[in-house]
């Protein structure tokens, strides 16, 4: 492989194919000269900031998608739509990613990282409890401290990675959006301290394991076992009734909470 500084010619070719964008449109999107990417394809060596930019785009599809949204006026409508569809399809296998993007889009990114990952967790938990069906195949990593669901995603959101709202129409089913909407609406009535207290109780009763790096995780099966008991005990038959559980666990009636 002919290695350039930061990115190889082969990786650059793969990047263009993956994101369905031509050499000149990519250069235009990045604000570079029209022949810049062409020169690199022919063996020219990108230096410094150029090399770092190309490598980051190659390694981080979400970063590319954000650039595409931010500078879409630099492309023709056809080129923009083709490339956006390609990167969304590349990212689509991660329903967890689709879920967080849906929440960011739904709220105009006006949602805290904590509330976002908690919404994902309870949408997943009650889908498992009601229908024995996982919205997300990804296991729930709890990080080293074991105190928050989807800890890796939480850290990314804290650093504002992927916080630009992106329309993901067609990547989530109506049922998946239904559970996310219901969990989000219920959690709006409770503050972070209350939500964390409820989760800490659940964490003690749901069996956890360890990842290869030593961090704790919850598998979907024990989450399903626990929340099947919850939906039966609280007579929950649909997502809108999640509030019965939280009202009981927090010891108060609902009222919208502030962050």
VOPAVO-767643 format. One line per 5 residues: their letters; for each residue x, y, z of N, C-alpha, C. Coordinates in steps of 0.2 Angstrom, whole numbers. Each point is the difference from the previous one (the first is absolute). Layout:
A	X:Y:Z:X:Y:Z:X:Y:Z; ...
This chain:
XXXXX	4:-6:0:-4:6:0:4:6:0; -1:5:-4:4:6:-1:-3:5:5; 4:0:6:-2:4:6:2:8:-1; -5:4:0:2:7:1:0:2:7; 1:7:1:0:2:7:-7:0:2
XXXXX	-2:-4:5:-7:0:3:-5:-5:-4; 0:0:-6:-5:-4:-4:3:-2:-6; -1:-7:-2:3:-2:-6:-5:1:-6; 3:-1:-6:-4:1:-6:-6:-5:0; 2:-6:2:-6:-5:0:-5:2:5
XXXXX	2:3:6:-6:2:4:-3:6:-2; 3:4:-4:-3:6:-3:-5:-3:-5; 1:-5:-4:-4:-2:-5:-6:-4:3; 1:-3:6:-5:-3:4:-5:5:3; 3:6:2:-4:5:3:-5:3:-6
XXXXX	3:1:-6:-5:3:-5:-5:-5:-2; 1:-6:0:-5:-5:-1:-5:-1:5; 3:0:6:-5:-1:6:-5:6:1; 2:6:-1:-4:6:0:-3:2:-6; 1:-4:-6:-3:2:-6:1:7:-2
XXXXX	6:2:0:2:7:-2:6:0:-4; 0:4:-5:6:1:-5:6:4:3; 5:0:-4:6:3:3:-1:8:0; -3:3:-5:-1:7:0:-5:2:5; -6:-4:0:-5:2:5:3:0:7
XXXXX	4:-5:2:3:-1:6:5:6:2; 4:2:-5:4:6:1:-4:6:1; -6:1:-4:-4:6:1:-3:0:7; -2:-6:2:-3:-1:7:4:3:5; 7:-2:-1:5:2:5:3:7:-1
XXXXX	-2:3:-5:2:7:-1:7:0:-3; 2:-5:-3:7:-1:-3:-1:2:-8; 6:0:-3:0:1:-7:-3:-6:-4; -2:1:-6:-4:-5:-3:4:-6:-2; 7:1:-1:4:-6:-2:4:-3:6
XXXXX	-1:3:6:4:-3:6:-1:-7:1; -6:-3:1:-1:-7:1:3:-4:-6; -1:3:-6:2:-4:-6:8:-1:1; 3:5:2:8:0:1:2:-6:5; -4:0:5:1:-5:5:-1:-7:-3
XXXXX	-5:-1:-4:-2:-6:-3:6:-3:-4; 3:5:-3:6:-2:-5:6:0:3; 0:0:7:7:-1:4:3:6:3; -4:5:0:3:6:3:-1:-1:8; 4:3:4:0:-1:7:-4:6:3
XXXXX	-6:-1:3:-3:5:4:4:1:7; 1:6:1:4:2:6:-4:3:6; 2:-1:6:-3:4:6:-7:-1:0; -3:6:0:-8:1:1:-4:-4:-5; 3:0:-6:-4:-4:-5:0:-7:1
XXXXX	6:-3:2:0:-7:1:-4:-2:6; 0:4:6:-4:-1:6:-7:0:-2; -2:5:-4:-7:0:-2:-3:-6:-3; 4:-2:-5:-2:-6:-4:0:-6:4; 5:-1:4:0:-6:4:-6:0:5
XXXXX	-2:6:3:-5:0:5:-7:-1:-4; -1:2:-6:-6:-1:-4:0:-8:-1; 5:-3:-2:1:-7:-1:-2:-4:6; 2:2:6:0:-4:6:-7:2:3; -3:6:-1:-6:2:4:-6:2:-5
XXXXX	-4:-5:-2:-5:1:-4:-5:6:2; -1:0:7:-4:5:3:2:7:-1; 7:1:0:3:6:-1:-1:2:-7; 1:-4:-5:-1:1:-7:-8:3:-1; -4:-4:4:-7:2:-1:-2:7:3
XXXXX	4:2:5:-1:6:3:3:6:-5; 5:-2:-3:3:5:-5:-5:1:-6; -3:-6:-2:-4:0:-6:-6:4:2; -3:0:6:-6:4:2:2:7:0; 6:2:3:2:7:1:2:3:-6
XXXXX	3:-3:-5:2:3:-6:-4:-3:-7; -6:-2:1:-4:-3:-6:-1:5:-5; 1:7:1:-1:4:-5:6:0:-5; 5:-3:2:6:0:-5:-1:-6:-5; -5:-4:1:-1:-5:-5:-7:1:-4
XXXXX	-1:-4:-5:-6:1:-4:-5:-4:5; -7:1:-1:-5:-4:4:1:-7:-1; 1:-2:-7:1:-7:-1:6:-4:3; 6:4:0:6:-3:3:-1:0:8; -3:5:3:-1:0:7:-5:-6:2
XXXXX	-5:-1:-3:-5:-5:1:3:-7:0; 3:-1:-6:4:-6:-1:5:-2:5; 4:5:2:5:-2:5:-3:0:7; -5:4:2:-4:-1:6:-3:-7:1; -3:-2:-5:-4:-7:0:6:-5:1
XXXXX	5:1:-3:6:-6:0:2:0:7; 2:6:3:3:0:7:-5:-3:5; -7:2:-1:-5:-2:5:-1:-8:0; 1:-2:-6:-1:-8:-1:6:-3:3; 6:3:-1:6:-3:3:-1:0:8
XXXXX	-3:5:3:0:1:7:-7:-4:3; -4:-2:-5:-7:-2:2:1:-7:4; 4:-4:-1:0:-7:4:0:2:8; 2:6:2:0:1:7:-7:4:2; -5:-4:2:-6:3:2:1:5:6
XXXXX	5:-2:4:1:5:5:2:7:-2; 4:0:-5:2:6:-3:-6:4:-3; -4:-4:-4:-6:2:-3:-5:3:6; 0:-3:6:-4:2:5:2:7:3; 6:0:1:3:7:3:-1:5:-5
XXXXX	1:-1:-7:-1:5:-5:-8:2:0; -4:-5:1:-7:2:0:-2:5:6; 3:-2:6:-1:4:5:3:7:-1; 6:1:-2:3:6:-2:-5:4:-5; -2:-3:-5:-4:3:-5:-7:2:3
XXXXX	-3:-4:4:-6:1:3:0:6:5; 5:1:3:1:5:5:4:6:-2; 2:0:-7:5:6:-2:6:0:4; 3:-6:2:6:-1:4:-1:3:7; -6:2:2:-1:3:7:-2:-6:4
XXXXX	5:-5:1:-1:-5:5:7:-2:3; 1:-1:6:6:-1:4:3:-7:-2; 6:-1:0:3:-7:-1:-3:-5:5; -1:2:6:-3:-4:5:-7:-2:-2; -4:5:-1:-7:-2:-2:-1:-4:-7
XXXXX	5:1:-4:0:-3:-7:1:-8:1; 5:-1:4:2:-8:1:-5:-3:5; -3:4:4:-5:-3:5:-7:-2:-5; -1:5:-4:-6:-1:-5:1:-7:-4; 6:0:-2:2:-6:-4:-1:-7:4
XXXXX	2:1:6:0:-6:5:-7:-2:1; -4:5:2:-7:-2:2:-5:-2:-6; 2:3:-6:-4:-2:-6:2:-7:-1; 6:-2:0:3:-7:-1:-3:-5:6; 0:2:6:-2:-4:5:-8:-1:0
XXXXX	-4:5:-2:-7:-2:0:-2:-3:-6; 4:1:-6:-2:-4:-6:2:-8:2; 5:-1:4:2:-7:2:-5:-3:4; -3:5:5:-4:-3:5:-7:-1:-3; -2:4:-5:-7:0:-3:0:-6:-5
XXXXX	5:1:-4:-1:-5:-7:6:-4:0; 5:-1:5:6:-4:-1:3:2:-6; 1:6:-2:3:2:-6:4:6:1; 7:-1:-2:5:5:1:0:5:-6; 0:7:2:0:5:-4:7:0:-3
XXXXX	5:-1:4:7:0:-2:4:-6:2; 4:-3:-5:3:-6:1:6:1:5; 3:6:0:6:2:4:-2:-1:8; 5:-4:3:-1:-1:7:1:7:4; -2:1:6:0:6:3:6:0:5
XXXXX	5:4:-3:6:0:4:-1:6:6; 3:-2:5:-1:4:6:7:4:2; 5:-1:-4:6:3:2:4:-3:6; 5:3:2:4:-2:5:-4:1:7; -3:5:1:-4:1:6:-7:-3:1
XXXXX	-2:-2:-6:-7:-4:0:-6:4:2; 0:7:-2:-5:4:3:-4:3:-5; 1:-1:-7:-4:3:-5:0:-5:-6; -6:0:-3:-1:-5:-6:3:3:-6; 3:-4:-4:3:2:-7:5:5:2
XXXXX	5:-2:4:5:5:3:4:3:-6; 2:-4:-5:4:2:-5:-3:6:-4; -7:-1:-2:-3:5:-3:-1:6:4; -1:-1:6:-1:6:5:6:4:0; 6:-3:0:6:4:0:1:4:-7
XXXXX	-2:-4:-5:0:4:-7:-4:6:0; -6:-1:3:-5:6:0:3:5:4; 3:-1:6:3:5:4:5:4:-4; 3:-3:-4:6:3:-4:-3:4:-6; -7:0:-1:-3:3:-5:1:-4:-7
XXXXX	2:-6:0:1:-4:-6:-7:-2:-2; -2:1:-6:-6:-2:-3:-6:4:3; 1:6:2:-6:3:3:-4:4:-5; 3:1:-6:-4:3:-5:-6:-4:-2; -7:3:0:-5:-4:-2:0:-2:-7
XXXXX	-2:-6:-1:0:-3:-7:-6:-4:-1; -4:2:-5:-6:-4:-2:2:-7:-2; -3:-5:3:1:-7:-1:-6:-4:-3; -4:4:-3:-7:-3:-2:2:-7:-4; -4:-4:2:0:-7:-4:5:-5:4
XXXXX	4:2:5:5:-4:3:-3:-3:6; -6:3:3:-3:-3:6:-7:-2:-2; -3:-5:2:-7:-2:-1:-4:5:4; -7:-1:-1:-5:4:3:0:-2:8; 1:-7:1:0:-3:6:6:3:4
XXXXX	6:0:-3:6:2:4:-1:8:2; -3:4:-5:-1:7:2:-5:0:6; -5:-4:0:-5:0:5:3:-1:7; 4:-5:0:3:-1:7:5:5:2; 4:3:-5:4:6:2:-4:6:2
XXXXX	-5:1:-4:-4:6:2:-3:-1:7; -3:-6:2:-3:-1:6:5:1:6; 6:-3:-1:5:0:5:2:7:1; 1:4:-5:2:7:0:-5:4:4; -7:-1:-2:-5:4:3:-1:-1:8
XXXXX	1:-7:2:-1:-2:7:6:4:4; 6:-1:-3:6:2:4:0:8:1; -3:3:-5:-1:8:1:-2:2:7; -4:-4:3:-4:2:6:5:-1:6; 6:-3:-1:4:-2:6:7:3:-1
XXXXX	3:2:5:7:3:0:5:-5:-1; 6:2:-1:6:-5:-1:1:-4:6; 0:3:6:1:-3:7:-5:-6:1; -6:2:-2:-6:-5:1:1:-6:-5; 2:1:-6:1:-5:-5:6:-4:2
XXXXX	5:3:2:6:-4:2:-1:-4:6; -4:2:4:-2:-4:6:-4:-6:-2; -5:1:-5:-4:-6:-2:5:-5:-4; 4:3:-4:5:-5:-3:5:-3:4; 2:3:6:5:-3:4:-4:-6:4
XXXXX	-6:0:1:-4:-6:3:0:-6:-5; -2:2:-6:0:-5:-6:7:-3:-1; 5:4:0:7:-3:-1:1:-5:5; -2:0:6:1:-5:6:-3:-6:-2; -6:0:-3:-4:-6:-1:1:-3:-7
XXXXX	3:3:-5:1:-2:-6:7:-3:-1; 1:-6:-2:6:-3:0:5:3:-5; 6:2:2:5:3:-4:6:-5:-1; 3:2:-6:6:-4:-1:6:5:-1; 5:-3:-3:6:5:-2:2:-1:-7
XXXXX	2:6:-3:3:0:-7:7:-3:0; 3:0:-5:7:-2:-1:5:5:3; -3:6:1:5:6:3:-2:0:7; -4:-4:3:-2:1:7:-5:4:2; -3:4:-5:-6:4:2:-6:-5:1
XXXXX	-5:3:4:-6:-4:1:-5:1:-6; -5:-5:-1:-5:0:-5:-6:-4:2; -5:2:-3:-7:-3:1:-2:-3:-7; -1:-7:0:-2:-3:-6:-8:1:0; -3:-1:-6:-7:1:-1:-4:-5:3
XXXXX	2:-6:1:-4:-5:3:-1:1:7; 4:2:5:-1:1:7:-4:7:0; 1:5:-5:-5:6:0:-7:-2:-1; -1:-5:-5:-7:-2:-2:-3:-4:6; 4:-4:4:-3:-4:6:-2:5:5
XXXXX	4:5:1:-2:5:6:-6:4:-2; 0:2:-6:-6:5:-2:-6:-4:-2; 0:-6:-2:-6:-4:0:-4:0:6; 4:-1:6:-3:1:6:-3:7:2; 4:5:-2:-3:7:1:-6:1:-4
XXXXX	-1:-2:-6:-6:1:-4:-6:-4:3; 2:-6:2:-6:-4:3:-2:3:7; 5:2:4:-1:3:7:-4:6:0; 2:4:-5:-3:7:-1:-6:0:-5; -2:-5:-3:-5:-1:-4:1:5:-6
XXXXX	6:0:-3:2:4:-6:-2:-4:-6; -4:3:-4:-2:-3:-7:3:3:-6; 2:7:1:2:4:-6:5:5:3; 4:2:-5:6:5:2:-2:6:4; -6:3:-1:-3:6:3:0:-1:8
XXXXX	-1:-7:2:-1:-1:7:6:-1:4; 6:1:-3:6:0:3:0:4:7; -4:6:-1:0:4:6:-2:-3:7; -4:-5:-1:-2:-4:6:6:-2:4; 5:-3:-3:6:-2:3:4:5:3
XXXXX	1:6:-4:4:5:3:-3:4:6; -7:1:-1:-4:3:5:1:-4:7; -1:-6:-1:1:-5:6:7:0:3; 5:0:-4:7:-1:2:2:7:3; -2:5:-3:2:7:3:-4:2:6
XXXXX	-6:-3:1:-4:2:5:-4:7:-1; -1:2:-6:-4:6:-1:-3:0:-6; -5:4:-1:-4:1:-7:5:4:-4; -2:-1:-7:4:3:-5:-1:8:0; 6:3:-1:0:7:-1:7:1:-4
XXXX	0:4:-5:5:1:-5:6:2:5; 6:-3:-1:6:2:3:5:4:-4; 4:4:4:5:4:-4:7:-4:1; 4:1:-5:7:-3:0:4:3:6
